[in-house]
Every structure is written in C-alpha cells, then in structure tokens.
C-alpha cells in the first residue's frame, strides 16, 4: 500500500487540480456582487440518510482556498446521518466559502455514498472472518478520495495502483506463458529491481489453484468467478499457505454466501463504481 505521505500528496493534488478546473481565473459570480471584505457563515446540511464521509477532506479544501476559514464540526466522518442533520459550520470570507463550495459538496456527496455502501456490505459480513476490499475501478483522478471513503465505511483498501502491489491476472498469466512462468518471472524481477511487493495471483479454476500452490512467495490467491462449491474446495486446498480473496460479480445477494465459504477477503468494484450520491447542501446562515 502507499505510504501516508504519498496519500497526502494525492489529496493535495486532487484539491489543486479541482480548484484549477472550477475556478480558473476567478469566481466572477462572487467577485461581481460580494465585497472582498464580506464575511459569512454557512452550514453543511444533510438531506439524505447514510454514512457521512469527507468532513476532513472539506477541512483541507477550505484551508487550501483560505487558511483563515474556520470550521466547527458537529458530525465527524463515519457517523450515521439523517435528513436535517448539520455536519459542520464554516465561517470567514464569503468569497472564499463560495469558491470552495462545489468541490466540498461534490467530494462529500460521492464519498458519503461510497462509505454508506461499504458500511452496508460490512454489516452483511458481520460474524464472519471475511473483510471487504475495494478495487481499482475508481473515478480517474479522485481514486484517493474514493478509497478514503471505503476506509471510513469500515472496508479495507486493496492495492492503491499498479505500483504498490503485484497482481498477476489472467492476461498477465497468458502473456507470460502460464502461471508458474508468470510467478517465477515476477520473483526475478522483484529481486533484480530490489522491490518488496506482495504478490497476488488470480486463479480461474481449481487446477490453477493447485499450480499456484506449487510456488512459494504468493501472498494471496484471487478466486475469480468461482461458485460456492469450488470456493469452499479452494479454501480447503489453500489452508494456511496464503490468504484467499473472492471476486467477480459478487453482490449484496451473494456476498454472505461467499464469506461463509471461508475466504479472507471479498473484493467489490461496486463499492466505488455503482453508488448514488448522498444529497448534501451548503447553505448560508
């Protein structure tokens, strides 16, 4: 996984790029009718139900736009919220509040939706050993925000990107000439490059699981599109040799059944690619 320092850099870049995109050479609507010295106060109003996420991100946005803006947080990230709740107040320059408004809302609406769905999936797994993982199926440019929201919702992050973990999927295996060759080439590469990256290998059937187990140094086996029967068999075959992960079309109707097969993780792209934004507003008070 990426370091906290690298994650902070990602967040800073997201904010900088978003403000550049939205503000350009100036928020002329505000500049035209609001005096530069005017101050005001606004509240973040919840108009939906779910898990709130993005409050700390909002704090960073306000600080980036104007370090004199002050936030009074009423409801922290990860809290269950309902219609009418006030998550926070922000006060200071009226122009600055309006400049930050859309980025704060866009981010928090999406982050809250992801956190809400993640929390729902986590609850479906309650009582099992299985943890829910996100994927790289994220919105380009804001992956850090979406993975942050998964953590707020109680899930765990898979690899952040292509550079922080090795994941040998079907195409890698086929292009490399088979599972064993792919693993061996990967291990030589890591040694030559002096990199310490965990290796996950995808299996499409029980025969491939068996072949993966013949190689040492595999951190996790990804059981892709296995049915319940073969998932149980694979978990039994793998034992304690490495960790297990189920993926491939798993939804709220099937996730509990896969967890009860004994896998350590279930990964779901739906956490980030299939959500409906939470309704939030920033209103002057």
C-alpha positions in Angstrom: 0.0 0.0 0.0 1.1 3.6 -0.5 2.6 5.5 2.4 0.6 8.1 4.4 2.9 10.7 2.9 2.2 9.7 -0.6 -1.6 9.6 0.2 -1.4 13.2 1.5 0.3 14.2 -1.8 -2.5 12.6 -3.8 -5.1 14.5 -1.8 -3.3 17.8 -2.2 -3.0 17.2 -6.0 -6.8 16.4 -6.2 -7.6 19.7 -4.4 -5.2 21.8 -6.5 -6.5 20.3 -9.8 -10.1 20.6 -8.8 -9.8 24.3 -7.8 -7.9 25.0 -11.1 -10.7 23.3 -13.0 -13.6 25.0 -11.2 -12.2 28.5 -10.5 -9.9 29.2 -13.4 -9.0 32.9 -13.4 -11.6 33.7 -10.8 -15.1 33.1 -9.3 -16.6 36.0 -11.2 -20.1 35.4 -9.9 -18.9 36.1 -6.4 -16.4 38.8 -7.4 -19.1 40.7 -9.2 -21.5 41.1 -6.3 -19.8 40.3 -3.0 -17.3 42.7 -1.4 -13.9 41.2 -0.8 -14.1 42.1 2.9 -17.5 40.5 3.4 -17.7 37.6 5.8 -20.3 35.0 6.3 -21.2 31.6 7.9 -22.6 28.5 6.2 -23.8 25.1 7.3 -23.4 21.7 5.6 -26.9 20.3 5.6 -27.7 16.6 5.2 -30.7 15.9 3.0 -30.4 12.1 2.9 -29.6 9.1 5.1 -26.4 7.1 5.3 -22.8 7.3 6.4 -21.1 10.7 6.3 -17.7 11.0 4.7 -15.5 13.8 3.6 -15.6 16.1 6.5 -11.8 16.1 7.0 -11.4 16.5 3.2 -13.6 19.5 3.4 -11.4 20.9 6.1 -8.4 20.6 3.8 -10.3 22.2 0.9 -11.2 25.2 3.0 -7.6 25.5 4.3 -6.3 25.4 0.7 -8.7 28.1 -0.5 -8.3 30.3 2.5 -6.4 29.4 5.7 -8.4 31.9 7.7 -11.7 30.0 7.2 -12.8 28.3 10.4 -14.8 25.0 10.6 -16.9 23.9 13.5 -17.5 20.1 13.1 -20.8 18.8 14.5 -20.7 15.3 13.0 -17.4 13.5 12.2 -16.6 11.2 9.3 -18.1 7.7 9.7 -21.2 8.8 11.5 -24.7 7.7 10.6 -26.7 10.7 9.5 -30.3 11.5 8.6 -32.2 14.3 6.8 -31.9 17.6 8.6 -28.6 16.9 10.3 -25.9 19.6 10.2 -22.4 18.2 9.7 -20.5 21.4 10.2 -20.4 25.1 10.0 -17.8 27.2 8.2 -17.2 30.9 8.6 -14.9 33.5 7.2 -14.6 35.3 3.8 -17.9 34.9 1.9 -16.0 34.8 -1.4 -13.7 32.0 -0.1 -16.6 29.9 1.2 -18.3 30.1 -2.3 -15.0 29.3 -4.1 -14.7 26.1 -2.1 -18.4 25.2 -2.0 -18.7 23.0 -5.1 -15.6 20.9 -4.5 -16.6 20.3 -1.0 -20.1 19.2 -2.0 -19.1 17.1 -5.0 -16.5 15.2 -2.9 -18.6 14.7 0.2 -21.7 13.6 -1.8 -19.7 10.9 -3.5 -17.5 9.9 -0.6 -20.6 9.6 1.6 -22.3 7.4 -0.9 -19.3 5.1 -1.1 -19.0 5.0 2.7 -22.7 4.2 3.0 -22.5 1.3 0.6 -19.3 0.0 2.2 -20.9 0.0 5.6 -23.8 -1.9 4.3 -21.6 -4.6 2.9 -19.6 -4.7 6.1 -22.8 -5.4 8.0 -23.7 -8.2 5.6 -20.4 -9.9 6.6 -20.9 -9.4 10.3 -20.0 -12.6 12.2 -17.6 -13.9 9.6 -13.9 -13.6 9.3 -14.2 -12.0 5.8 -13.2 -8.4 5.1 -14.5 -6.3 2.2 -12.0 -4.8 -0.2 -12.3 -2.1 -2.9 -10.7 -2.3 -6.3 -9.0 0.0 -8.9 -12.5 0.5 -10.5 -12.5 4.1 -9.4 -13.2 7.5 -11.0 -10.0 8.7 -12.7 -8.3 11.5 -10.8 -10.0 11.0 -7.5 -9.0 7.5 -6.5 -7.6 8.6 -3.2 -10.9 10.2 -2.2 -12.9 7.0 -3.1 -10.5 4.7 -1.3 -10.6 7.0 1.7 -14.4 6.8 1.7 -14.1 2.9 1.7 -12.0 3.1 4.9 -14.4 5.5 6.5 -17.2 3.0 5.8 -15.3 0.2 7.5 -13.9 -1.5 4.5 -10.2 -2.1 3.6 -8.2 -0.9 0.7 -6.8 -3.2 -1.9 -3.7 -2.0 -3.7 -3.8 1.7 -4.5 -2.5 1.4 -8.0 -0.3 -0.6 -10.3 2.9 0.3 -8.4 2.3 -0.8 -4.9 1.4 -4.5 -5.3 1.9 -7.2 -7.9 -1.3 -8.7 -9.2 -1.0 -11.4 -11.8 -4.4 -11.7 -13.5 -5.5 -13.8 -16.4 -3.9 -11.7 -19.1 -0.6 -11.4 -17.3 -0.6 -15.2 -16.9 -1.5 -15.9 -20.5 1.0 -13.4 -21.9 3.8 -14.8 -19.7 3.2 -18.3 -20.8 1.4 -19.8 -17.8 1.1 -19.4 -14.0 4.4 -20.8 -12.9 6.4 -18.8 -15.5 4.5 -15.7 -14.5 5.3 -16.2 -10.8 9.0 -17.0 -11.5 9.5 -14.1 -13.8 7.8 -11.8 -11.2 10.0 -13.0 -8.4 13.2 -12.5 -10.5 12.0 -9.0 -11.5 11.4 -8.0 -7.9 14.8 -9.3 -6.9 16.6 -7.5 -9.7 14.7 -4.3 -9.0 15.2 -4.6 -5.3 11.5 -4.2 -4.7 9.5 -5.7 -1.8 6.0 -6.0 -3.2 3.3 -8.6 -2.2 2.2 -11.0 -5.0 -1.4 -11.8 -5.7 -2.2 -14.4 -8.3 -5.6 -15.0 -9.9 -6.9 -18.5 -10.3 -9.7 -19.3 -12.8 -10.3 -22.9 -11.6 -9.1 -25.5 -9.1 -6.4 -26.7 -11.3 -4.8 -23.3 -11.4 -5.1 -23.0 -7.6 -3.1 -26.2 -7.3 -0.5 -24.9 -9.7 -0.2 -21.6 -7.7 0.3 -23.6 -4.5 3.4 -25.2 -6.0 5.2 -21.8 -5.9 6.4 -20.1 -2.8 6.1 -16.4 -2.0 2.5 -15.9 -3.1 0.7 -13.6 -0.6 -2.9 -14.1 -1.7 -4.8 -16.2 -4.3 -7.7 -14.5 -6.1 -10.5 -16.9 -6.8 -12.2 -15.2 -9.8 -15.8 -16.1 -10.6 -15.7 -19.4 -8.6 -19.1 -20.8 -7.5 -19.7 -21.6 -3.8 -18.8 -25.3 -4.1 -15.4 -24.6 -5.7 -14.7 -21.7 -3.4 -15.0 -24.0 -0.4 -12.8 -26.6 -2.1 -10.2 -23.9 -2.9 -10.1 -22.6 0.6 -9.6 -26.1 1.9 -6.8 -26.7 -0.6 -5.0 -23.4 0.2 -5.3 -23.8 4.0 -2.8 -21.5 5.8 -0.3 -21.4 2.8 -1.6 -17.9 1.8 -4.6 -15.7 2.0 -7.7 -16.0 -0.1 -9.9 -13.5 -2.0 -13.1 -13.9 -3.9 -14.1 -11.6 -6.7 -16.2 -11.5 -9.8 -19.8 -10.4 -9.9 -20.4 -10.7 -6.1 -23.3 -8.6 -4.9 -25.4 -8.0 -1.8 -27.4 -11.1 -2.5 -24.3 -13.4 -2.7 -21.7 -11.8 -0.6 -22.6 -13.5 2.7 -22.6 -17.0 1.0 -19.0 -16.4 -0.3 -17.9 -15.2 3.1 -19.3 -18.4 4.7 -17.0 -20.4 2.3 -14.2 -19.2 4.5 -12.4 -16.6 2.3 -10.3 -13.9 4.0 -11.4 -11.2 1.6 -14.1 -10.3 -0.9 -13.3 -7.5 -3.4 -16.1 -5.5 -5.0 -15.8 -2.8 -7.6 -19.4 -1.9 -6.9 -18.3 -0.1 -3.8 -16.9 2.7 -6.0 -18.5 2.3 -9.4 -22.1 1.8 -8.6 -23.3 4.3 -6.0 -25.8 7.2 -5.9 -24.5 10.4 -4.4 -25.8 11.5 -1.0 -27.8 14.7 -1.1 -26.0 17.5 0.7 -26.1 21.3 0.6 -24.0 24.1 1.8 -26.4 26.9 3.0 -25.7 30.4 4.2 -26.9 31.0 7.8 
